[in-house]
Amino acid sequence: MNMPNHSGSAPFVLSVLDNAFTGVSHTAEDTFQEMIALAKLADKRGFQRFWMSEHHAMPGASVPSPQMMVARLTGETERIRLGAGGIMLPNHVPLVIAEQFGMLDAMAPGRIDLGLGRALGTDGATASALRRHKAANDEFPQQVAELLGFLENSFPKDHPYHAVHAVPGPWQAEQNRVPPSKTAADVWILGSSTYSAHLAAKLGRPYAFALQFGNADVLSAMRIYRENFRPSKILAKPYCLVSIGAIADEDPVEARRQSTSSAMAMLRMFQRKPFALLPPDEVAAFQGNMQERQIIEQYTDQTLHGTAAEVAKGLEDLQEQTGVDEVMMVVQGYSRRAQSRTVELIADHYGMPNH
């Protein structure tokens, strides 16, 4: 893994995660075009990486397959690293993921990230349709080991998959008598609990902690990761990032309004309703009980929202508290303009390049 440089004049490395939020009255086609534009903007402004998350059966999130959008973005961007943040590995066959990300690295050598998570990425019934057996979540460490075996063509001779090879990959290069690729997808371990911290440390892999889901214990997770880290051929010392929701606008009131849509979507999930992004005016008119309003307020406040300076201060405070190497903004809001404006304003605030 190549160590990234600070983004422009920002005090730490900055990246972007796009959940393909698709508000009520918006189409998936609109969202995809705006995601492409956002990735190109992040590339142009010098952000380190652009990730997308896997979600299923949610009207408010349009990417069930981040790798498909990554494939498109390899031809739309030049510098920025592209990846899945993440692939929910229990939903997939490891060999297929190894093949797909081998293809992606061949299309954009040295620019592909493969973030691995074990969350559902959806509701229980949809997870059952995806996974077919209930124990899939418990097998995550074994699935990661299997995936790495395919990516690196490193199964021992007594392994049942020793003669099974992911193509493109090292085995294909050997068979075709060409030099092996000098690059491969960087494999990250993702999580929002201490479970993932132990696994990332054991494997010597970079670690990404998702703070956008709530008040998880990020400090304990980072301590566990650093204290238990085992150097690997991929990474000599710990490398970690934390992601958090962010909305910046010249008008801080508008930034907060935009934040209420994703907060309302979270409340809907708790009520076993579809994750849908309602317009801010509709959220404001919602006549909920005290507990429902408290949930909306809680999730609104967990997103960094305000002017660029206020959001930047929140990012800097978070980095100082956690000591992470990198901070990833999870761009949010009902309006896709709110998301692109966040990226532009933060880049301007830090004087990041405009290639």
C-alpha positions in Angstrom: 0.0 0.0 0.0 1.4 3.4 -1.0 1.1 6.0 1.7 -0.9 9.0 0.5 0.1 12.6 0.9 -2.0 15.2 2.6 -4.8 16.5 0.3 -3.6 19.9 -0.8 -3.0 22.0 2.3 -5.5 20.1 4.4 -3.9 18.9 7.7 -4.7 15.3 6.9 -5.7 13.1 4.0 -9.3 13.8 2.8 -11.5 11.4 0.9 -15.2 11.1 -0.2 -17.8 8.4 0.1 -21.0 8.6 -1.9 -23.9 6.4 -0.8 -25.8 7.1 -4.1 -28.5 8.9 -2.1 -31.6 9.2 -4.3 -34.3 11.5 -2.9 -38.0 11.2 -3.4 -38.8 12.6 -6.9 -35.3 11.7 -8.2 -34.4 8.8 -10.5 -31.5 6.4 -10.3 -30.4 7.7 -13.8 -30.2 11.2 -12.3 -28.2 9.9 -9.4 -25.7 8.0 -11.5 -25.0 11.0 -13.7 -24.5 13.2 -10.6 -22.2 10.6 -9.0 -20.0 10.6 -12.1 -19.8 14.4 -11.9 -19.0 14.2 -8.2 -16.2 11.7 -8.7 -14.8 13.9 -11.4 -15.0 16.9 -9.1 -13.3 15.0 -6.3 -10.6 13.8 -8.7 -10.1 17.4 -10.0 -9.8 18.9 -6.5 -7.2 16.4 -5.2 -9.2 14.2 -2.8 -7.4 10.9 -2.1 -10.2 8.4 -2.8 -13.8 8.1 -3.9 -15.7 5.2 -2.4 -19.3 3.8 -2.7 -21.2 1.5 -0.4 -23.3 -1.6 -1.2 -27.0 -1.2 -0.3 -29.9 -3.4 -1.3 -33.7 -2.8 -1.5 -33.5 0.8 -0.4 -35.3 3.5 -2.5 -33.0 6.1 -1.1 -29.7 4.4 -2.1 -29.1 3.3 -5.7 -25.9 1.3 -5.7 -26.3 -2.4 -4.9 -23.0 -3.1 -6.8 -20.3 -0.5 -6.2 -17.9 -2.4 -8.5 -20.1 -1.6 -11.4 -19.9 2.1 -10.8 -16.1 1.8 -10.1 -15.8 0.3 -13.6 -17.5 3.3 -15.1 -15.5 5.7 -13.1 -12.1 4.3 -14.2 -12.7 5.9 -17.5 -14.1 9.2 -16.1 -11.2 10.0 -13.6 -7.5 10.2 -13.8 -5.8 10.4 -10.3 -8.2 9.6 -7.5 -8.4 6.1 -6.0 -11.7 4.4 -6.6 -13.3 1.7 -4.5 -16.0 0.0 -2.6 -16.5 1.1 0.9 -17.6 -1.5 1.1 -18.5 -4.8 -0.4 -20.5 -6.7 2.2 -18.6 -10.0 1.7 -21.1 -12.4 3.2 -23.4 -11.4 0.4 -20.9 -12.7 -2.2 -18.8 -15.6 -3.4 -15.1 -14.6 -2.7 -13.9 -15.9 -6.0 -16.2 -13.6 -8.0 -15.1 -10.6 -6.0 -11.5 -11.5 -6.6 -12.2 -11.7 -10.3 -14.1 -8.5 -10.5 -11.4 -6.5 -8.6 -8.7 -8.1 -10.6 -10.4 -6.7 -13.7 -10.8 -3.3 -12.1 -7.1 -3.1 -11.2 -6.2 -4.1 -14.7 -8.4 -1.2 -16.0 -7.0 1.4 -13.5 -3.7 0.0 -12.2 -2.9 1.2 -8.7 -6.1 3.1 -8.2 -8.5 0.4 -6.8 -9.6 -0.1 -3.2 -11.6 -3.1 -2.0 -13.2 -2.4 1.4 -14.7 -5.4 3.0 -17.6 -5.4 5.5 -19.9 -8.0 7.1 -23.0 -5.9 7.7 -26.3 -6.7 6.0 -26.4 -3.6 3.8 -30.2 -4.1 3.8 -33.1 -5.6 5.8 -33.2 -9.1 7.2 -35.5 -10.6 4.5 -33.3 -9.2 1.6 -30.2 -10.4 3.4 -31.7 -13.9 3.5 -32.4 -13.7 -0.2 -28.8 -12.7 -0.8 -27.0 -15.0 1.6 -29.2 -18.1 1.6 -27.9 -19.3 5.0 -27.9 -17.6 8.3 -24.3 -18.4 9.3 -22.8 -16.2 6.6 -22.1 -13.4 8.9 -20.1 -15.6 11.3 -17.9 -16.8 8.5 -16.6 -13.4 7.6 -12.9 -14.0 8.7 -12.8 -17.2 6.7 -14.3 -15.5 3.7 -11.7 -12.7 3.9 -8.9 -15.3 4.0 -10.4 -17.1 1.0 -10.7 -13.8 -0.9 -7.1 -13.0 -0.2 -6.0 -16.4 -1.3 -7.7 -15.9 -4.7 -6.3 -12.3 -5.1 -2.8 -13.4 -4.3 -2.9 -16.9 -5.7 -1.5 -18.0 -2.4 -3.4 -21.1 -1.3 -1.2 -23.8 0.1 -0.9 -27.1 -1.9 -3.2 -29.0 0.4 -6.0 -26.4 0.2 -9.1 -27.5 -1.8 -8.9 -24.3 -3.9 -5.2 -24.6 -4.7 -6.0 -25.3 -8.3 -8.6 -22.6 -8.6 -7.4 -19.3 -9.9 -8.9 -15.8 -10.2 -8.4 -14.2 -13.6 -7.1 -11.6 -14.1 -4.4 -12.2 -11.5 -0.9 -13.6 -10.8 -1.6 -17.1 -12.1 -2.8 -15.8 -15.5 0.4 -13.7 -15.8 2.5 -16.8 -15.1 0.6 -18.9 -17.5 0.9 -16.3 -20.3 4.6 -15.7 -19.6 4.3 -12.0 -18.9 5.5 -10.1 -15.9 3.1 -10.1 -13.0 1.2 -6.8 -12.4 3.0 -4.4 -10.2 -0.3 -3.4 -8.6 -3.4 -5.0 -7.0 -6.5 -3.7 -5.3 -5.8 -2.5 -1.8 -7.9 -4.6 0.6 -9.3 -2.7 3.6 -11.3 -4.1 6.6 -14.3 -2.0 7.3 -16.5 -1.8 10.4 -18.3 0.1 13.1 -17.3 -2.0 16.1 -14.2 -3.4 17.8 -14.8 -6.8 16.0 -13.4 -5.4 12.8 -10.5 -3.7 14.5 -9.2 -7.0 15.8 -9.5 -8.6 12.3 -7.8 -5.7 10.5 -4.9 -5.7 13.1 -4.4 -9.5 12.8 -4.3 -9.3 9.0 -2.0 -6.2 8.8 -4.5 -4.4 6.6 -5.7 -0.8 6.5 -8.8 -0.2 8.7 -11.8 2.1 8.0 -14.3 2.9 10.8 -17.8 4.1 9.9 -18.9 6.7 12.3 -21.8 7.9 10.2 -24.1 5.2 11.6 -24.1 6.6 15.2 -22.2 7.0 18.4 -20.0 3.9 18.0 -16.9 3.5 20.1 -14.3 4.6 17.6 -11.7 5.4 20.2 -11.6 1.8 21.5 -11.6 0.4 18.0 -8.6 2.5 17.0 -6.7 1.6 20.2 -7.3 -2.1 19.6 -6.3 -1.8 16.0 -3.0 0.0 16.8 -2.1 -2.1 19.8 -2.7 -5.4 18.1 -1.4 -4.5 14.6 0.8 -7.2 13.0 3.0 -5.8 10.1 2.4 -7.5 6.8 3.9 -7.4 3.3 1.1 -5.0 2.5 1.5 -2.6 5.4 4.4 -2.1 7.8 2.5 0.0 10.3 -1.2 0.8 11.1 -3.1 2.9 8.6 -6.7 3.9 9.5 -9.4 6.3 8.4 -12.7 7.3 9.9 -15.8 8.3 7.8 -18.5 10.7 8.9 -21.5 12.4 7.4 -20.9 15.9 6.2 -22.9 18.7 4.6 -21.4 22.1 3.9 -23.2 25.1 2.6 -22.7 28.9 2.5 -26.0 29.0 4.6 -25.6 26.9 7.7 -29.4 26.7 8.1 -29.7 25.1 4.7 -26.9 22.6 5.6 -28.9 21.6 8.6 -32.1 21.3 6.6 -30.4 19.0 4.1 -29.1 16.8 7.0 -32.7 16.1 8.3 -33.5 14.0 5.2 -31.0 11.2 6.0 -31.9 11.5 9.7 -35.6 10.9 8.8 -34.6 8.0 6.6 -32.8 6.4 9.6 -36.0 6.8 11.7 -38.0 5.1 8.9 -35.6 2.2 9.1 -36.2 1.9 12.9 -39.9 1.8 12.1 -39.3 -1.0 9.6 -40.2 1.3 6.7 -38.1 1.6 3.5 -35.0 3.9 3.7 -36.3 6.8 1.7 -35.0 10.4 1.5 -37.9 12.8 2.0 -37.6 16.5 1.1 -36.5 18.7 4.0 -39.9 20.5 4.0 -41.7 17.2 4.4 -39.4 16.2 7.3 -40.0 19.6 9.0 -43.8 19.0 8.7 -43.6 15.5 10.2 -45.8 15.3 13.3 -43.9 12.7 15.2 -44.0 12.0 18.9 -41.2 13.1 21.2 -39.1 9.9 20.8 -39.3 10.1 17.0 -38.3 13.8 17.0 -35.4 13.0 19.3 -34.2 10.4 16.8 -34.3 12.8 14.0 -32.5 15.4 16.0 -29.9 12.9 17.1 -29.1 11.8 13.6 -29.2 15.3 12.2 -26.6 16.4 14.8 -24.4 13.4 14.1 -23.8 14.7 10.6 -21.2 17.6 10.4 -23.3 20.4 9.0 -22.8 24.1 8.6 -20.4 26.5 6.7 -17.2 25.1 5.2 -15.3 26.4 8.2 -17.7 24.8 10.7 -17.5 21.4 8.9 -13.8 21.6 8.5 -13.5 22.3 12.3 -15.5 19.2 12.9 -13.3 17.1 10.6 -10.2 18.4 12.3 -11.6 17.8 15.8 -12.5 14.2 14.8 -9.0 13.6 13.4 -7.4 15.0 16.5 -9.6 12.8 18.8 -9.0 9.6 16.9 -5.5 10.2 15.5 -6.5 8.6 12.2 -4.4 9.1 9.1 -7.4 10.0 6.9 -10.9 11.4 7.2 -13.6 10.4 4.7 -16.6 12.7 4.2 -19.8 10.8 3.6 -21.6 13.4 1.5 -25.2 13.6 2.5 -28.4 15.6 1.9 -31.6 15.3 0.0 -30.3 17.5 -2.8 -27.4 16.1 -4.9 -26.3 19.7 -5.2 -25.8 19.7 -1.5 -23.3 16.9 -1.9 -21.3 18.4 -4.7 -21.3 21.8 -2.9 -19.9 20.1 0.2 -16.9 18.7 -1.8 -16.3 22.1 -3.5 -16.5 24.2 -0.4 -14.2 21.9 1.7 -11.7 21.9 -1.2 -11.8 25.7 -1.3 -11.5 26.0 2.4 -8.3 24.0 2.4 -6.9 25.5 -0.8 -6.8 22.2 -2.5 -5.7 22.1 -6.1 -8.1 22.7 -9.0 -6.5 20.5 -11.7 
